[in-house]
């Protein structure tokens, strides 16, 4: 991107866009320019007050400076994304408690006593596959 050839990778999902780049003030300005150009080309506006800036292994001072440049909030762990709580370590048992509780609550609504074992397995699979939609 640009005359200096800054590499910017991005991931888009529905109405969310995630940019991946090296942590430098120059790259933050490039991302801001990309978003402003998107506004000009599409006619849509990016709401920076709803936007958040997340980081991995970057000092809090840099994050504060970058978020002020973009006029957005800083992302703090844990946060909720697509109904799931995202925290620091998915290998910990506590990370999965909210998901297991959701599955239990969805399954408890059904009266599965009359279902065969295959029916119960199918019910569990359908509940688990539908969780990201909620």
Buried (B, 14 or more C-beta within 10 A) or exposed (E): EEEEEBEBEEEEEEEEBEBEBEBEEEBBBBBBEBBEEBEEEEEEEBEBEEBEBBBEEEEEEBBEEBBEBBEBBBBEEEEEEEEBBBEEEEEEEEBBEBBEEBBEEBBEEEEEEEEEEEEBEEBBEEBBEEBEEE
